[in-house]
Amino acid sequence: MKIGIIGLGMVGKEVLLYLFQFSASQEIVVYDINKARTQAEIWDFEDSVPLGHFNHYSHMRVAEDYSDIKDCDYVFVNASIPAKNLTDRRALLAENEKLMREIGQAVAKYSPNAIVIITSNPVDAMTYYFIKYSGMPHHRVLGSGDILDTVRLRRYISMHFDVSATNVTSFVLGEHGNSSFVPWSIAQVAGLHVDEFSKVKGVPLINKEEAMQFVRQRGLDIYNTRGYTDHGIGASVYTIFSAVAQNESRIMPVSALLHGEYGIDNLVIGALSVVGKNGIEKVLEYPLTDEELKLYHTSANFIREAMK
């Protein structure tokens, strides 16, 4: 198995760590504009190998140019133009579109059969641009979407009920950003709707607005304190990779290109999808309430407006 990583910032390094520790890859090639720092990062990883904490050894090397990612089975795209470089949101997105055109065309040229996993923000727009400019089959291009938001929601619900988060089935959908929403009609704990479980457990109903605020604020609090987020998104991306590599057929809220589902067409947005060996095996159209569908369309319109 050969893996390509494009962009070795804080998120890229966390993705590399997970792949180095847990994947069965034989070769990992890393492309970043700062080649000296990338080489130093790889040396630092390699220094841990003799300690014997790994079941295998992935040969890692720096890509001199995009041609070094030739024939990759998986490509992880973490590169983006930092927000601090441009204060205007539209100008920032325009520059990131140019970057994704460059990366998308390069991946299509050298690894046309790869599964591509994108974390670059704004991830829904960036995933759309990659599909647009690469021309690769859209089901083989997945954005990290709302997975991390969903994990935060499940943590909040599990703390409210004092139960394991593994008993919680709930999701965040829509844009990975402030227009995302929770479809509470399908939120469950151990097989019961969250409101019904409140009665069974004998605890107050969840404050749904507070829960959504927790989901949105957690990432901001981490970013404002540390200057970046990496652990949660790194684990989320590895979860996507595992679902594909092990053909888990796992249902996840990834950034997917919709073709009429929920009345949304030709737009990448966080949607519940079956993720398996071919990437997105199927986008699932859940029977949401009218209010939830309105929230979905509001989120979709926000993404479209930002991309104009």
C-alpha positions as CSV (number, residue, x, y, z in Angstrom):
1,M,0.0,0.0,0.0
2,K,1.3,3.4,-1.0
3,I,0.0,6.6,0.7
4,G,0.5,10.2,-0.3
5,I,0.1,13.1,2.1
6,I,-0.1,16.7,0.6
7,G,0.4,19.3,3.3
8,L,2.3,18.7,6.5
9,G,1.0,21.3,8.8
10,M,-0.4,20.5,12.3
11,V,-3.3,18.4,10.9
12,G,-1.0,16.7,8.3
13,K,1.4,15.7,11.0
14,E,-1.3,14.2,13.1
15,V,-2.6,12.2,10.1
16,L,0.9,11.0,9.4
17,L,1.3,9.9,13.1
18,Y,-1.9,7.8,12.9
19,L,-0.9,6.3,9.6
20,F,2.7,5.6,10.8
21,Q,1.4,3.9,14.0
22,F,-1.6,1.9,12.8
23,S,-1.8,1.5,9.0
24,A,-0.3,-1.3,7.0
25,S,1.3,1.0,4.5
26,Q,4.6,0.0,2.9
27,E,5.4,3.5,1.7
28,I,4.3,7.0,2.7
29,V,5.3,10.0,0.5
30,V,4.9,13.5,1.9
31,Y,4.6,16.6,-0.3
32,D,4.9,20.0,1.3
33,I,6.3,23.3,0.1
34,N,8.7,23.3,3.1
35,K,10.8,20.3,2.2
36,A,13.5,20.8,4.8
37,R,11.0,20.9,7.7
38,T,9.2,17.9,6.2
39,Q,12.4,15.9,6.1
40,A,13.1,16.8,9.7
41,E,9.6,15.7,10.7
42,I,10.2,12.3,9.0
43,W,13.5,11.9,10.7
44,D,11.8,12.6,14.0
45,F,9.2,9.9,13.3
46,E,11.9,7.4,12.2
47,D,13.8,7.9,15.5
48,S,10.9,6.1,17.3
49,V,11.1,2.9,15.2
50,P,13.9,1.2,17.1
51,L,11.9,1.3,20.3
52,G,9.7,-1.4,18.9
53,H,6.2,0.2,19.4
54,F,5.2,-0.5,15.8
55,N,4.0,-3.8,14.3
56,H,5.4,-2.8,10.9
57,Y,7.6,-0.2,9.3
58,S,6.4,2.3,6.7
59,H,9.1,3.7,4.6
60,M,8.6,7.5,4.6
61,R,10.1,10.0,2.3
62,V,9.8,13.6,1.1
63,A,8.2,14.2,-2.3
64,E,10.4,16.4,-4.5
65,D,7.3,17.3,-6.6
66,Y,3.9,15.9,-7.3
67,S,5.2,13.1,-9.6
68,D,6.4,11.4,-6.4
69,I,2.9,10.6,-5.4
70,K,2.5,8.4,-8.5
71,D,0.4,5.3,-8.1
72,C,-0.8,6.0,-4.5
73,D,-3.7,4.0,-3.2
74,Y,-4.7,6.8,-0.8
75,V,-4.0,10.5,-0.9
76,F,-4.6,12.8,2.1
77,V,-5.0,16.5,1.2
78,N,-4.4,18.8,4.2
79,A,-3.0,21.9,2.4
80,S,-4.7,25.2,2.4
81,I,-3.9,29.0,2.3
82,P,-3.8,30.1,6.0
83,A,-6.7,32.5,7.0
84,K,-4.2,34.9,8.5
85,N,-2.7,35.6,5.1
86,L,-6.0,37.0,3.8
87,T,-8.7,38.7,5.9
88,D,-11.4,38.7,3.2
89,R,-13.3,35.4,3.2
90,R,-14.1,35.4,-0.5
91,A,-10.5,36.3,-1.4
92,L,-9.3,33.5,0.8
93,L,-11.6,31.0,-0.8
94,A,-10.5,32.1,-4.3
95,E,-6.9,31.5,-3.4
96,N,-7.7,28.1,-1.9
97,E,-9.7,27.3,-5.1
98,K,-6.5,27.9,-7.1
99,L,-4.6,25.6,-4.7
100,M,-7.1,22.9,-5.0
101,R,-7.1,23.1,-8.8
102,E,-3.3,22.6,-8.7
103,I,-3.5,19.6,-6.3
104,G,-6.6,18.1,-7.9
105,Q,-5.0,18.1,-11.4
106,A,-1.8,16.6,-10.0
107,V,-3.5,13.8,-8.1
108,A,-5.6,13.0,-11.2
109,K,-2.5,12.8,-13.3
110,Y,-0.3,10.7,-11.0
111,S,-2.7,8.7,-8.9
112,P,-6.0,8.6,-10.8
113,N,-7.2,5.5,-9.0
114,A,-6.6,6.7,-5.5
115,I,-9.1,7.2,-2.7
116,V,-8.8,10.9,-1.7
117,I,-9.5,12.2,1.8
118,I,-9.6,15.9,2.3
119,T,-9.3,17.9,5.5
120,S,-8.4,21.3,4.0
121,N,-10.8,24.0,5.2
122,P,-13.4,25.2,4.3
123,V,-13.6,21.4,3.7
124,D,-17.0,21.3,1.8
125,A,-15.9,23.9,-0.7
126,M,-12.4,22.4,-1.0
127,T,-13.8,19.0,-1.6
128,Y,-16.1,20.4,-4.3
129,Y,-13.2,22.1,-6.0
130,F,-11.0,19.0,-5.9
131,I,-13.8,17.0,-7.6
132,K,-14.3,19.7,-10.1
133,Y,-10.7,20.2,-11.2
134,S,-9.5,16.6,-10.8
135,G,-12.3,15.1,-12.8
136,M,-12.0,12.0,-10.6
137,P,-15.1,10.0,-9.7
138,H,-16.9,11.9,-6.9
139,H,-17.4,8.8,-4.8
140,R,-13.7,8.4,-4.4
141,V,-13.2,11.9,-3.0
142,L,-14.3,12.4,0.7
143,G,-14.1,15.4,2.9
144,S,-13.8,15.0,6.6
145,G,-17.1,16.8,6.9
146,D,-19.0,16.8,10.2
147,I,-17.3,13.8,11.8
148,L,-15.5,15.8,14.4
149,D,-18.6,17.9,15.1
150,T,-20.5,14.6,15.5
151,V,-18.0,13.3,18.0
152,R,-18.3,16.5,20.1
153,L,-22.1,16.2,20.0
154,R,-22.0,12.5,21.2
155,R,-19.6,13.5,24.0
156,Y,-22.0,16.2,25.1
157,I,-25.0,13.8,25.1
158,S,-23.0,11.1,26.9
159,M,-22.0,13.6,29.6
160,H,-25.6,14.7,30.0
161,F,-26.9,11.2,30.5
162,D,-23.7,9.9,32.2
163,V,-23.5,7.0,29.8
164,S,-20.8,5.8,27.4
165,A,-20.5,7.8,24.2
166,T,-20.6,4.4,22.4
167,N,-24.3,4.2,23.3
168,V,-25.0,7.4,21.5
169,T,-26.2,7.6,17.9
170,S,-26.5,11.2,16.8
171,F,-25.1,13.3,14.0
172,V,-24.2,16.8,12.9
173,L,-25.0,17.5,9.3
174,G,-24.6,20.3,6.8
175,E,-21.6,22.7,6.4
176,H,-18.6,22.0,8.6
177,G,-19.1,25.4,10.2
178,N,-21.6,27.7,11.9
179,S,-24.5,26.7,9.6
180,S,-24.4,23.0,10.6
181,F,-27.3,21.5,12.5
182,V,-28.3,18.5,14.5
183,P,-31.2,16.4,13.2
184,W,-32.6,15.6,16.6
185,S,-35.4,13.5,15.1
186,I,-32.9,10.7,14.6
187,A,-30.8,11.2,17.7
188,Q,-30.8,8.1,20.0
189,V,-29.3,6.7,23.1
190,A,-29.2,2.9,23.3
191,G,-32.0,2.5,20.8
192,L,-34.3,5.2,22.2
193,H,-34.9,8.7,21.0
194,V,-33.0,11.1,23.3
195,D,-36.2,12.6,24.7
196,E,-37.6,9.1,25.5
197,F,-34.2,8.1,27.0
198,S,-34.5,11.1,29.4
199,K,-37.7,9.7,30.8
200,V,-36.2,6.2,31.1
201,K,-33.0,7.5,32.8
202,G,-34.9,10.0,35.0
203,V,-32.9,13.0,33.9
204,P,-34.0,16.4,32.4
205,L,-34.4,16.7,28.6
206,I,-31.3,17.8,26.7
207,N,-31.1,21.5,26.1
208,K,-30.7,21.2,22.3
209,E,-29.6,24.8,21.8
210,E,-26.9,24.4,24.5
211,A,-25.8,21.1,22.9
212,M,-25.3,22.8,19.5
213,Q,-23.5,25.7,21.1
214,F,-21.1,23.3,22.8
215,V,-20.4,21.6,19.4
216,R,-19.6,24.9,17.8
217,Q,-17.7,26.5,20.7
218,R,-15.5,23.6,21.5
219,G,-13.4,23.9,18.3
220,L,-13.2,27.7,18.7
221,D,-12.0,27.3,22.3
222,I,-9.3,24.9,21.3
223,Y,-8.2,27.1,18.4
224,N,-8.2,30.3,20.4
225,T,-6.1,28.7,23.1
226,R,-3.7,26.5,21.2
227,G,-3.7,28.2,17.8
228,Y,-4.8,25.1,16.0
229,T,-6.7,21.8,16.4
230,D,-5.1,18.5,15.4
231,H,-5.8,15.5,17.7
232,G,-9.5,15.3,17.1
233,I,-9.4,15.8,13.3
234,G,-6.4,13.4,13.0
235,A,-8.4,10.7,14.7
236,S,-11.5,11.5,12.5
237,V,-9.5,11.3,9.3
238,Y,-8.0,7.9,10.3
239,T,-11.5,6.7,11.1
240,I,-12.4,7.5,7.5
241,F,-9.3,5.8,6.2
242,S,-10.0,2.7,8.3
243,A,-13.6,2.5,7.0
244,V,-12.3,2.5,3.4
245,A,-9.2,0.3,3.9
246,Q,-11.1,-2.4,5.9
247,N,-14.3,-2.0,3.8
248,E,-16.4,-1.4,7.0
249,S,-19.5,0.0,5.2
250,R,-19.6,2.5,8.1
251,I,-22.1,5.3,8.2
252,M,-20.4,8.6,8.6
253,P,-21.3,12.3,8.0
254,V,-18.6,13.0,5.4
255,S,-18.4,15.8,2.9
256,A,-20.1,14.3,-0.2
257,L,-21.3,15.5,-3.5
258,L,-25.1,15.4,-3.6
259,H,-27.2,14.8,-6.6
260,G,-30.7,15.7,-5.5
261,E,-30.6,14.1,-2.1
262,Y,-32.6,16.3,0.4
263,G,-33.4,18.5,-2.6
264,I,-29.7,19.6,-2.9
265,D,-27.9,19.2,-6.2
266,N,-24.3,19.6,-7.3
267,L,-23.0,20.7,-4.0
268,V,-20.6,19.1,-1.5
269,I,-22.0,19.1,2.0
270,G,-21.8,17.0,5.2
271,A,-24.2,14.1,4.6
272,L,-24.7,10.6,6.1
273,S,-22.9,8.2,3.8
274,V,-22.0,4.5,3.7
275,V,-18.1,4.5,3.6
276,G,-16.4,1.4,2.3
277,K,-13.7,0.1,-0.1
278,N,-14.9,2.3,-3.0
279,G,-15.0,5.5,-0.9
280,I,-18.6,6.8,-0.6
281,E,-20.7,3.7,-1.4
282,K,-24.0,5.5,-1.0
283,V,-25.4,8.8,0.3
284,L,-28.3,8.0,2.6
285,E,-31.4,10.2,2.5
286,Y,-32.9,10.0,6.0
287,P,-36.6,11.0,6.6
288,L,-35.9,14.4,8.3
289,T,-38.5,16.7,9.6
290,D,-39.6,19.8,7.6
291,E,-37.7,22.0,10.0
292,E,-34.5,19.9,9.7
293,L,-34.8,20.1,5.9
294,K,-35.0,23.9,6.1
295,L,-31.9,23.9,8.2
296,Y,-30.2,21.7,5.6
297,H,-31.1,24.0,2.8
298,T,-30.0,27.0,4.8
299,S,-26.6,25.4,5.3
300,A,-26.4,24.5,1.6
301,N,-27.2,28.0,0.6
302,F,-24.5,29.3,2.9
303,I,-21.9,27.2,1.1
304,R,-23.1,28.2,-2.3
305,E,-23.1,31.9,-1.4
306,A,-19.5,31.6,-0.1
307,M,-18.4,30.0,-3.3
308,K,-19.8,32.6,-5.6
